[in-house]
Amino acid sequence: MILSFFRLEHEMLSHLQEKDYIRAVEVCVAMQSHSYEPVSIDRFVILRSIRRRVARAIPELRQQFDETLVALIHNFNSTEYGSLVQAITLLDSKSPSSVSSIPQIIVRGLEDICRQFIQTNMLDTAMGKREGNMPTASQVIEELLDCYEVLVKLLHSYNLFVQWHENLVANNPEKFVVISDEKLSDQIIEASTLHLANFEQYRCIVWEQMQQSLADIIDRLTITNDFKAENVVALAQSTLLMASIGANFSNQTTSQKLTTALTNKCRGFLKTMQKDSIELLRMLLDTEKWERLSVSLDHHQSSITTLLEQRSGYSLPTRANACRVQELCNPTESILVKYSTHGNPFSLDKRSRFTSCDAMQRYTFENKPQEDPLGDEEENMIKRLIDMDPYLNGDFNSEAMMTPQQEEIVRFGSKHVISSSSLSGFIRLCGVYMKLMEQLPHLAWNAFLELANLFDFVFYASVTISCPDNYLARLLTRQTPSDLNCEELRQQLSRIQSEFNLGLTPQSVPVRVTQLPLSIANSSENNRFAIIERVVVMESLVFQWHVFSTLHQNTIKHFIPSENHTMMETMMVTMDEAVKEARSYVYACMAPSLISATSIPSMIERALWDTFDLSEQHNEYVVTLVRRCGIFWGMLQGSPVPIEVRDEIWLYVVRAIMEALVEGYASVKKCSLEGRALMSMDLIALQNGLDLINHVSNQDQSLWSRSYVNNYIKAYYFQEKELLDFITINKKHYRKAHLISLAMNGVCGQIRRVHFNGKVSIIANDQGFRTTPCVVAFETEDVVVGDSAVAKLHNNAANTVYHLKRVLGKKHADVKSLDYIKGWSFEVKPDKKGYTAAAVTHKDAQREVSAQEFASLVLRKLKDLAEDYTGVKINNCVLSVPQEFSEEQKTLMNEAAKLAGIQVMRYISEPIAAAIAYGFDETKSIESKLIVVVDIGGASSDITLLSADKGLFNVLGHVGDDALGGEDFTHALLEHCVKTFERQKKVVLKDNTRALYRIKLACEQAKKSLSTQSQVTIEVDSLAEGHDMIVKLSRSRFEEMIGDYVRKAVVDINKLLEETNMDKESIDHVILAGGSTRIPKVQAAIEDLFDNKKATSTIVPDEAIAYGATVEAATLSETADWDNLPSDPLNMVEAVPLNLSLGLADGTVYEMIQRNTILPATAQEVFTTHVDNQKAVYLQVYEGQRLMAKDNTLLANLTISGIPPMEAGSPEIEVSFNVTRKSVLTVKAHL
């Protein structure tokens, strides 16, 4: 028995060695089937191991089979694998208690091989830890390709296992070894079917784990200093190909871990490359002499392409190359399917396409043996001169003379201005980044953004170098000429300042990123203020932009994903405008100094104008001006300044002369009619002299031509109406002082003005009332505003609109259920954007009236009333608005004002306007005092706490209620009258709209009368069914009716004091505003609250707010130019009207800045993610007092992307809110 065991064991091992796995199984089973009596064996200690070996025979055989399966991963053999599958199936049938899973064994084995290889060969390389020294970029790429080669081979082996089972199940005799044991055939096919399903299921797991290991390697990869663009391209293209093979292998969409890691690594390289590029640009600009180079360049795209290829050293991108890159990184045919015929794409014989990277090979100069492509420019210039000069080339035709433009081409090779820094800097970098866009399609947008950022740097440096400091300061403070569009230039400079963390000098000049050239730093009249160098700077910038925009139009946009096209086009359009504006602004700024324009007015003033004889006048200043212009123009001739630029600068010089002439002529105090004629003669003589220098000025038909001065001189002869028309048309073209000079010194004398002797006058409307109701009635043909519209309520209620200001900027869905909305006589519905609008019938058609249109109609009415009273056209206004008015509502009011033909110069909150009104008359009494302003108007109430110190008002707190106002008091009276009439006459008025509005008008009048009378009689004739309504009402009964509303106002005042931590004893003054505060009950309740402190109401409460707004407007007109008003109020400190919050994931909001916070205000908080591996965070900024985000006003959406994969709660996202004194909210967020 013992000998039999040893014999069988030896036989099993022999079969395993000979790879006869089926026979080995049979022997193993036979060995276990022999009867070994444990009692007999256990007698001998030395034989006890036999029993244990017999028990372990099958498990050890299974382990041997597992190891053999793993070995087949390295070198698959279908015959051996078929024998092994049959043996395992036979073993499973003999020992069903322990069944083997072939797919799981292979998957685990593949994972172990992959992990072991990466740990052994790649970790040290990725982290830069090699024996001896740091690995080079080439070594890193080579070892990464070795890794990819092994992994692709492993994936191919996995496919071979799958194919074996597919062939078996499909009964493919050409590709499958016949099963030796027919009895097992059905079992093997059944098992293979199950294995095949498991193999397909495990594909994603295999690739996911392999991808995770590779992503870790890419993340840890150290980009050393010797990494060049070629190395990154090789890294990216090989990795993208590996990712494509893996995605194809897994047969379904898997995670993007590998491509994400690659993208992050490449972005890091681009960032590093950009920093190096900026330093290169800075160095080139610091050492630039700003001389115009001679470079041959025609106007075709091919010339720009050749120039970029020469400077960058790369052949510029082509679509054919891009298609090859796409095919390389994401092949249309499966690499694994074609593996048997095409081989491994990362094998040594095929990886040269990554390591050598043919597409990144250096540009070769065809038929140009010289190394420097610009080295033969002197020789080329001589050739051009010979070819174009008729005397040098033998053409003696006298008519064949070179034009100035041809001479420029001979001298400089192109009409473009090219500097050495542009050639070695941005032009070269354009070629490099464009090559990266071609070779790294997944990062084309990032490469474009980095290239655009480099141009931003060049743009900012060029503008700050060429533009004088004082004009830079004026540019940023919006003190530029009104006709010179600089808004985009200003915005781009501010944006670049922010992106590069640049600030301002103490002189409000942008911090420069480069050193000023000595010629510009020491510029003076001696070197004509370095105009040549400044022109070269600007025109070099223009050429670089020409290259960039041309490449964008013809090449770049084809490599950028379509989803980024809109943003890219916007970026290019805005920068194009900024470059044009920068060029114009610099030349316009330099022009006056070139001819000493500031001295012209004084020369004109010294001339004798109060004369009656024209024959003896000598125009010395004209001769001086012509001489100066001649010297300047002669300096430009032969200079590097392009022909077109010379003419453009000349026009700006002419403009400066014309402006100076107007300034001089306007300053002349004593001038006869002959003197004005002499001015016209001087102008003609000057124009003739300028035309002799450069005829372009005579062809100029722009605003600043000779007619600009000539028309001004003519205006001195206008009569009043003509002069008023002239001023209206030209108020933006001439300064205010110039127009005043026309009015004061012209033929017509002074313009008629309304004099108020420093007092505020409330203008009565066309009905004789000092207040105008905000009511608009839409009749069949006409639109009626004010008191006339109120009269239409009883017979045209459905088309008479009022109180629409209460829903300005509010969504219909948010207000449709409010009680005061339901009580309106007209229909309310949402407009196209969801905002609340009134639905009326006008001109026999249905139409919507938005809140801003409603406001515009009221503003137009008030504007017309003021113009009729003063006789002066009104273009500007100060608007009072409720304290809680949001920025969105102010924007809508701007639209309303624009529709009304008026410009809002400033908004002032209604409580502050009321305080200013009383501060105007009682300045001493409110110095360093605390003031409560109680403003109860027709539709809402505002209660505000102010501090006042020498005319400066500071908002400390505010409580508003848009459901408490005079309308509520009127409604209480209305209900009383309706109930009384119905009880007396037994007539129901519920559905009688006309009767109800007749009662309402009578109640409105009775409410006002009860403020001065103890009893009134409310009468309405023939109200309903022939019955008259007669209701007698005492003041005490009325006060009882409105008691709840008055108590609500007192509660709001207490609430304000609690929120601001103030007690009523500390309040120095209580100011009443709004018509409803005239009610004695309201005044008494407020005075009782403040311990009988007398409320201030010396100004009629209805008019207090208008009074204060008028005072503010008067202050502005006296202290500032309306065209250049400061945006901050002169006499108040504003506060945040409503909470500013951030939306949270649970639908609530987190308060960042509470309402009533004094401006400026800032807040900063740290937030995090709420799910694992969250890639982006969406921030929603809200304004309002509600807890839930949906109930507040959405101001903006921000997206923070690029968050690295982390657990929820791990990333820290810092969010900051900043509100300026101008109520401009800025939200910033970063990781």
QUICOR-V393447 format. One record per helix or strand of 3 or more residues. SS is the DSSP state (H for helix, E for strand). FROM is the first residue (numbers start at 0). LEN is the number of residues. Records with the same first field share a line. If there is no record, write none. Layout:
BEGIN
SS: FROM-LEN, FROM-LEN
END
This chain:
BEGIN
H: 1-16, 20-13, 37-5, 44-30, 77-17, 101-20, 122-4, 136-33, 181-39, 228-22, 256-30, 300-12, 318-11, 338-4, 351-4, 357-3, 376-12, 403-9, 419-5, 425-14, 440-26, 468-8, 486-13, 517-4, 524-30, 555-3, 561-33, 596-10, 619-17, 642-25, 672-21, 695-4, 705-10, 719-11, 735-10, 786-4, 796-3, 803-4, 811-4, 818-4, 850-20, 886-13, 909-12, 923-3, 965-20, 992-17, 1034-7, 1042-17, 1063-3, 1074-4, 1079-10, 1100-19, 1121-3, 1188-3
E: 774-4, 782-3, 799-3, 826-4, 834-8, 844-6, 875-6, 902-7, 928-8, 940-9, 951-10, 1014-10, 1026-8, 1068-5, 1139-4, 1147-6, 1160-7, 1176-7, 1192-8, 1212-7, 1224-6
END
